[in-house]
Amino acid sequence: MTDVSHSNPHELDGELGDDWEDEDREWIVPFDRLDDDALRALVRRLIEVDWGAWRRDDLDRVCAQLGWAWYSDQPDYEPPSWSEFPYVHRFVDAGQPLGLVTVYAAKVDPDQFHELEVTVASDGELFEEVQAWREICPLVEEILGPVTMWGGPGPWALWRRATTTLVVHLAGDQTRLEVWRGDRADHTTAQDPWRAAASADLPPAEPTGPVTWDTFQEELARALEKLTEDAPCFPARFILHLQSGRDPRRLVQAWNEGADLRIEATGLFNDPTLADTDRLAALGWHSNSGMWQRRFPGAMDSAEEDAATAAHMLVSALQMLQVGPAELTYDGTLTHREGQLHLDLPRLGIARGDAQT
């Protein structure tokens, strides 16, 4: 039986819904993947349906327009109403089982929903789910055109439309097709550790307020962790530069090579007089003809630990370069089959500059 989590990675207004007990899951049946034609048909109907004001009383009408009917494999099981069981339903679509359908509403206003998601692939090993996500994104692009924005954790692919936003999200052992209320996209993705798009599709990145080394290192570790996990799923390569806004030669870098994470204290090569070689070695840096670097082999599988170590080393190198947190800026790129995109780390709290290409 598929163990399906109802947790939402884009929590907007506090915790959504109650925790599920095992007996609550008995009506969920195993589900593999929608076939390509069914997926294309589902996407078309999701963009054509009238979502109204995204109020609870719109849900029954939306489900009827989509042609969804309640499904349970338990005899004489009465389908719950939205008010009794407001967040998760199981449907068939034209007689065929449809993935778990989850609806998210704001806790402060349970009648206002802001997201509906459909599990379109699940119950697979990680490699199989990554492959499913890779295959599903181009199918959605056939209908919606080029992806507006990529991001993580996940990763996810996002298409911004006039009144809605559609997302294909790799969430653990599931791939989900998500529909968001149109005005939530920027706010929702701003809570994620990374996103990438053409510069015109990214909101401005300005400092969020005073930044301390502790908070910066924590957010940097989170961003590196998710980039290291997500980039190989495309596959893609990211590169991140952190530098002084007053002197861009005082910089450090991080990037991935496949499943490996690499970091470099480039500024200490530019000005070797600032390098405390004993401290650098104690921190784990290795010198290659004066270029201080560190490789974390297979970091995709140990991303949390390796990213935390890398973030600490990068911050220590910036301090050695006499860069203060108030003057920090960053830029970066993500390169994959769509070309080169600008990298945005919305939680980092520092200004984003133009990517060095």
Backbone hydrogen bonds, N-H to C=O, Kabsch-Sander energy under -0.5 kcal/mol:
donor,donor_aa,acceptor,acceptor_aa,energy
4,V,2,T,-1.0
5,S,3,D,-0.6
13,D,14,G,-0.6
17,G,15,E,-0.7
24,D,21,E,-1.2
25,R,21,E,-0.5
25,R,22,D,-1.6
26,E,23,E,-1.0
28,I,25,R,-1.9
34,L,120,V,-2.3
39,L,35,D,-2.4
40,R,36,D,-2.5
41,A,37,D,-2.3
42,L,38,A,-2.2
43,V,39,L,-2.5
44,R,40,R,-2.2
45,R,41,A,-2.1
46,L,42,L,-2.4
47,I,43,V,-1.7
48,E,44,R,-1.2
49,V,45,R,-1.9
51,W,49,V,-0.8
54,W,51,W,-1.9
56,R,111,D,-2.3
58,D,55,R,-2.1
59,L,56,R,-1.4
60,D,56,R,-0.5
62,V,58,D,-2.7
63,C,59,L,-3.0
64,A,60,D,-2.3
65,Q,61,R,-2.6
66,L,62,V,-2.2
67,G,63,C,-0.7
67,G,64,A,-0.8
68,W,63,C,-2.5
69,A,92,V,-2.4
71,Y,90,R,-2.5
77,Y,74,Q,-1.4
78,E,76,D,-0.6
85,F,81,S,-2.2
89,H,101,V,-3.0
92,V,69,A,-2.8
93,D,96,Q,-3.3
94,A,67,G,-1.0
94,A,92,V,-0.5
96,Q,93,D,-1.9
98,L,91,F,-2.2
101,V,89,H,-2.3
102,T,100,L,-0.5
102,T,117,E,-2.6
103,V,87,Y,-3.9
104,Y,115,E,-2.7
106,A,109,D,-0.6
106,A,112,Q,-2.0
109,D,106,A,-1.0
112,Q,109,D,-2.5
113,F,54,W,-2.0
113,F,111,D,-0.7
114,H,104,Y,-2.4
115,E,104,Y,-1.3
116,L,179,V,-2.3
117,E,102,T,-2.9
118,V,177,L,-2.7
119,T,100,L,-2.1
120,V,118,V,-0.6
120,V,175,T,-2.5
121,A,175,T,-1.4
122,S,32,D,-2.9
123,D,173,D,-0.5
124,G,173,D,-0.8
129,E,125,E,-2.4
130,V,126,L,-2.6
131,Q,127,F,-2.3
132,A,128,E,-2.2
133,W,129,E,-2.5
134,R,130,V,-2.4
135,E,131,Q,-1.9
136,I,132,A,-2.4
137,C,133,W,-2.1
139,L,135,E,-0.9
140,V,136,I,-2.0
141,E,137,C,-2.1
142,E,138,P,-1.5
143,I,139,L,-0.6
143,I,140,V,-1.1
144,L,140,V,-2.8
145,G,141,E,-2.1
148,T,158,L,-2.1
149,M,158,L,-1.8
150,W,196,A,-2.9
151,G,156,W,-2.1
152,G,194,W,-2.1
156,W,151,G,-2.8
157,A,168,V,-2.1
158,L,149,M,-3.0
159,W,166,L,-3.2
160,R,158,L,-0.5
161,R,164,T,-2.1
165,T,180,W,-1.9
166,L,159,W,-2.3
167,V,178,E,-2.4
168,V,157,A,-2.5
169,H,167,V,-0.6
169,H,176,R,-2.9
170,L,155,P,-2.7
171,A,169,H,-0.9
171,A,174,Q,-2.7
172,G,170,L,-0.6
174,Q,171,A,-1.1
175,T,121,A,-2.9
176,R,169,H,-2.9
177,L,118,V,-3.1
178,E,167,V,-3.2
178,E,176,R,-0.7
179,V,116,L,-3.2
180,W,165,T,-3.1
181,R,114,H,-2.3
182,G,163,T,-1.9
184,R,181,R,-2.1
185,A,182,G,-0.7
188,T,184,R,-3.0
189,T,185,A,-2.7
190,A,186,D,-1.4
191,Q,188,T,-1.4
192,D,189,T,-1.6
194,W,152,G,-1.3
195,R,344,D,-2.2
196,A,150,W,-3.1
197,A,342,H,-1.8
201,D,198,A,-1.8
202,L,199,S,-1.3
206,E,204,P,-0.7
208,T,349,G,-1.0
216,F,212,T,-2.5
217,Q,213,W,-2.9
218,E,214,D,-2.0
219,E,215,T,-2.3
220,L,216,F,-2.8
221,A,217,Q,-2.4
222,R,218,E,-1.8
223,A,219,E,-2.4
224,L,220,L,-2.8
225,E,221,A,-2.4
226,K,222,R,-2.1
227,L,223,A,-2.6
228,T,224,L,-2.5
229,E,225,E,-1.8
230,D,226,K,-2.8
231,A,227,L,-2.6
233,C,230,D,-1.7
234,F,230,D,-0.5
234,F,231,A,-1.4
236,A,231,A,-1.6
237,R,335,T,-2.2
239,I,333,T,-2.1
240,L,254,A,-3.2
241,H,331,D,-3.2
242,L,252,V,-2.6
243,Q,329,T,-2.4
244,S,247,D,-0.7
244,S,250,R,-1.5
245,G,327,E,-2.4
250,R,247,D,-2.3
251,L,249,R,-1.4
252,V,242,L,-2.5
253,Q,264,E,-2.7
254,A,240,L,-2.1
255,W,262,R,-2.5
256,N,238,F,-1.4
257,E,260,D,-1.9
260,D,257,E,-2.0
261,L,296,F,-1.7
262,R,255,W,-3.2
263,I,294,R,-2.2
264,E,253,Q,-2.2
265,A,292,W,-2.7
266,T,264,E,-1.1
267,G,251,L,-3.1
268,L,265,A,-1.2
269,F,265,A,-0.6
269,F,266,T,-1.4
270,N,266,T,-1.8
271,D,267,G,-1.8
274,L,271,D,-1.8
275,A,272,P,-1.4
277,T,275,A,-1.0
280,L,276,D,-2.8
281,A,277,T,-2.3
282,A,278,D,-2.2
283,L,279,R,-2.0
284,G,280,L,-0.8
284,G,281,A,-0.8
285,W,280,L,-2.4
286,H,293,Q,-2.8
288,N,291,M,-2.3
289,S,287,S,-0.5
291,M,288,N,-1.4
292,W,290,G,-0.7
293,Q,286,H,-3.0
293,Q,291,M,-0.6
294,R,263,I,-1.8
296,F,261,L,-3.4
299,A,296,F,-1.3
300,M,259,A,-2.1
301,D,298,G,-1.7
302,S,299,A,-1.0
303,A,300,M,-0.5
306,D,302,S,-2.5
307,A,303,A,-2.8
308,A,304,E,-1.7
309,T,305,E,-2.0
310,A,306,D,-2.7
311,A,307,A,-2.7
312,H,308,A,-1.9
313,M,309,T,-2.2
314,L,310,A,-2.6
315,V,311,A,-2.4
316,S,312,H,-2.2
317,A,313,M,-2.1
318,L,314,L,-2.3
319,Q,315,V,-2.3
320,M,316,S,-2.0
321,L,317,A,-1.7
322,Q,319,Q,-1.5
323,V,318,L,-2.3
327,E,324,G,-1.4
328,L,325,P,-0.9
329,T,243,Q,-2.3
330,Y,351,A,-1.8
331,D,241,H,-1.7
333,T,239,I,-1.8
334,L,341,L,-2.0
335,T,237,R,-2.9
336,H,334,L,-0.5
336,H,339,G,-2.2
339,G,336,H,-2.6
341,L,334,L,-2.7
341,L,339,G,-0.5
342,H,197,A,-2.5
343,L,332,G,-2.4
344,D,195,R,-3.3
348,L,345,L,-1.9
351,A,328,L,-0.7
352,R,205,A,-1.6
353,G,330,Y,-3.4
357,T,355,A,-0.8
